[in-house]
Amino acid sequence: MKAFVIERYGKQEPLHLAEVPEPKLGEQDVLVRIHAASINPLDLKIRSGALKRILPLRLPLVLGNDLAGVVTQVGTKVQRFKPGDEVYARTDTRRIGTFAEFIAVAESNVALKPPSLSMAEAASIPLVGLTAWQALVEKGNLRKGQKVFIHAGSGGVGTLAIQLAKHLGASVATTTSSANVALVKSLGADIVIDYKKDDFAKTLRDYDLVLHSLGSEELEKSVGILKPGGQLITISGPADPEFAKNNGMPKLVQMIVGLLSRKIRKKAGKQGVGYSFLFMRGSGEQLSTLGELIHSGAIRPTVDRVFPFEETNEALAYVEGGRTRGKAVIQVVALANQA
């Protein structure tokens, strides 16, 4: 099968289109012909080597973390899917590789594709949708009447998190550029701050939850807008010792992780707020729940641009430019061939 491969880590390392063996199907796996895959900042971090300590992957490597496609084969112990099913999924973190024609995914990570969505729209959902769900619902326990601040509201995670927070009954503040104010308001944001003109830390107070996805400066400022007992949940800041322990990292790595996050954890502790790092996981069950919300109209995908498969490098460069509104998607199977 065809796949885009990297031979070594590097920020500007290009992906090479190559012929690679089709994935082996485990007894609890489904083999999916990938129709579309989305680009995530996580792909850029993996390519650069920034995550190799906490996410060791064997090179050469096929990038790509989520997908939509059609089941072509199922393992002997698979019960919920059959060939021909249209599905979407977030892969296991150690079995990535959706910039390819086929992938084997654990049944537990797969859900039926929402029928109202195209393949490209469905592929835009899994990683960012699960991130939003696990941050706001699992970790944050966000409830009706609470206030949440979501960084970068026009990004992939932001566009989904705003909608989910509003569905949960929360008041939502976010940051974006002036060009995207109308977009985030249409998704439900109550307070929109143009980060080029105003400082959110001087505007917002007494928030229950912050979902952080940017740099260290924004991370430290976020502590100050939380009320005592509030939570700072980051998907891009330093990992915390709990994450390292729960993922079975060696003691030395756990110690290093603890040192890297010590400063922000100490600052949060002094303010009486919690700090936690989220590295989302695949979950077919949660994707099914998100699918119900999509069907009800509570959540809708935000797809900025769709690239043909052969332009995967261009798609990565587009996302790296930091101007994406929602998600960029790779169309692996041409629309004319999806029937």
N, C-alpha and C positions, 0 to 999 in steps of 0.2 A: 504494500500500500504506500501511498505518498504521504509524507509528513514533513513538517519544518523542524529542523534539528539544530541544536547548538553543540559544538564540540568542546568548548571551554567557557568558563565564566568571564564576563566582561560587560561593562555598561553599554558599550557600543557594539558588542559582538553580534554580527548578523546571523540570522537564521538561514539555513540552507535547505532547499527543497531536495528531498532524498527518498529513495525507495527503502523502506524498512519492513521487517517481518510484521505480519498481523499479530495483534496481541493474543496471548494465550488465555483461554476462557476457563476460569475456575468454576467449581461446582455451585457457588453462590453468586456468580457473576452473570450479567447480561452483556452481550456484545452489541454495540450500537454503531450503526452507520451514521456518522456525524453529518448533519446538514448545516449546522451553524455553531460557531463558538464565539464567545465574547472575549475582549481584551480587558485585562484588569491590571492596575498598578502592581499587584502581586507578581504578575508575569515579569515585569521589569525588575523587581527586586530579586526574583529568583535568577534571572539572567545575569544580573550584576555580581552575584555571589554573596550578596548582603545577608542572605538567610541560611547559608550553608552550615552554620553551627547548629541552628535549631531545626533545620530541615535538610538533612543530608540526602542528596539525590545522586544517582549514578549517571555519569556522563559517558557517551553522548546522550542528550536529553531532548525530548519533545516537550515544548512548553504548552500551556493551555490548561485552565482549571474548571471551566464549565461549558455546557453544551446543550444542544437540542438535536434530536435525531430519531431514527427508527430502529427498533430492536430487530436484529437479524438472527440471533441465536441466543439460547438461554442455557445456563448450567443445569446440572441434574437435580440440584436442590432448590432451584428457583421456583417460587410459587405464585408470585403476583404479576408476572409479565410473560408475554408470549411474542413470537416473531410477528412483526407488523405493527406493534404498539408504537405510537408516537410518544416520546418521553423527553424529559429534561433532567439534568443532574449536575451536581457539583461532585467532582471526583474526590477520592481519598487523597490526602496531601502527599502521600508517598507513591501515588499511582497516577500522576498527572499526565497530560499528553493529548489535549483536545485539538491542537493544531495539526490534525491528521484526518484520514478518511474513516478510520475505525478506532474504537476504544472499548476495553472491557472495564465495566464499572460494577462495584458491589451492588447487589439488589437493594440493600438498605439505603443507598444514596440516591436512588432513582425514584421519580414520580411520573405519572402520566402528564403529558403536556396539556396545559389549559387549551381547550379546543378553539377558543376565540383568538388565540395568538398565532402569528406566523412563526416559522422556525427561528427567524432572526430575532423577533421580539422575545420568544421564550428563552433563547440562549442568553439574552441580556439579564435574566432574572437570578439564576441560582446563587452565585457567589455573593452578590450585593444584597439580595433578598434575605438570604440566610444570615448574613452579617447583621443586617438591621434587626432581624427577629431575635437573634441570640444576644445582641447588645441591649435592646429595649425591653424584650419580654423576659428572656432567661436571666440575664445578669441584672438588668435595671429594674425589673418588676414595675415598669412604668404603668401608672394608673390614671384614671380619669381625674382631671382637675390639677394634675401636676404640670410643672414647667420643664421643658427639655430644650437644650441648646444643641443644635446639630451643625458642626462645622461643614463648610463647603457644600451648601445645599444643592447646587446644580451638578455635582458629581454623581458617579454611579451609586455609591452608598447613600449619599445625601438625598437623591430624588426618591429612593425607596423608603428611607427612614422617615422623611417628612410625612409621607402618606400613611405609613404604619402608625406613627405617633398620633396623627390626627384621628385615625380609626380607633385608637385606644382612648381617645378623649383628652389628650394632653394639649397644652398650649405650646406652640413651637416657635422658636427663634432660630435664625440661621444667618450665615454670611454668604455673599456671592458678589459678583461684579455687577455694575449697573446694567450691563447687557442682559443679565439673566434674572433680574428682579421679577419680571412678569412671569417667567417660568416657575420659579419657586413659590410665588404667590398662588399660581394656578394649581399647584400641588397641595396647598393648604397652609403654607407658612404664615404665621400671624405677625411676626416681627422680622423684617429683612434688613440686614446691615450691609451696606456697601463697604467691603473691607479696604477698598482703595481710598475711601474718604473718612471712615469712622473706625474707632477702636471699640470692639465689642466689650472689652473689659471695663470701659468707662460708661457703658450704656446698660448692661444687664446686671441684675442682682437677684439673689435668693432663688437660684434655680435648683431643682431637685436632681437633675441629671445632665451631664454633658457627654456627647458622643464625639470624640476627638479623632481626626483623621489627617492632621497636618503635621507641622514641625514642632520643635521643642519650645519655641517662643510662645506659640498658641497654646501648647500644653500647659506651661507654667501659668499663663494668664487665666486659663480655664479654672484653676483652683479657686481664684478669687471671686468668681461669680456664683459659686455654689453655696447653698445654705448649710449649716451644720447638719451632718447626717446625709448630705448629698453624695452623689457618686460621679466620679470621673472615670469613664470607660474609654480606653484608647485602642485603636486598631493599627496605629503607626508609631506610638511611643515605645519606650523601653519595656520589655517583658518583665513581669513580676515573678518572684520566687514560686508562687503557687502554680503559675503556668509551667515553669520549668519542672517542678516536682510532678505535676499531674501528667506530663508528657514523658516521664521516665528518663530525663536527662541525667548524665553522670553528675556526681556530687560537685566536681570541679566546675562544670558548666553551670550548675545551679548557683554556685557561689558567684561566678562571674555575672550571671543574670541579675542576681541580687544587688551586686555592686553598681551595675549600670543603671538600675532603677532606684537606687537608694535616695538620691537627691529629691526626686519628685514624690516618692512615697513619704519621705520625711516632711516635705512641705505640705502635702495633703493631710498628713496626720496632725500637724500643728493647727490646721484649719478645721479639724474635726470632720473631714470628708474621706470617703473611700477612694482608693485607686486600684484599677484592675486592667489587665491587658487581655484583649480578645483576639485569638487566632481561630477564626471560625472553622467549623467542621461540616462535612456533608451530612445531610439528613433528608431522606426521601419523605419521611413523615411530615417534617416542617415544610418541605416544598409542596406537599399536598395541601396543607393548610393555607399556604400562600396562594396556591392555585384557586382555592375557594374564594379568597379575598379578591383575586383578579376577576373571577367569574361574577362576583357581586358588584364589581365596579369600585371597590374601596381602594384598589391599587391598580395602577397602569404602568406599563414599561415606558421608559424614555430612551429611545434609540436615536443617537446623534447621526451616525453614519454607518453604512454597511459597505465593507470592502470585499472584493472577490478573493478567493483563497490564495491566488498567486501574489496578491499584494499584502500578505501577512506582515512583512517587514514595514511597509508603509503604514499599516494599521498600528503597529507598535509605536512607531515614531509619532503618529498623530496623538496617541494617548500620552506619550511622554511629553508632548508639548504643553500639557496641562490645560487645554482649552475645551475639553470634551464636555458637552451638555448631556448628562446621562451616560450612555454606553456606546462604545464602538464595537461593531460585530463583524466577524469574518463569515462570509457565505461559502461554506465548503462545497456544498452541492448546489450547482446553479439552479435558479428557480425553474427553468425549463425542464430540468431533470428530476424534479421532486414529486411528480405525479406517480 
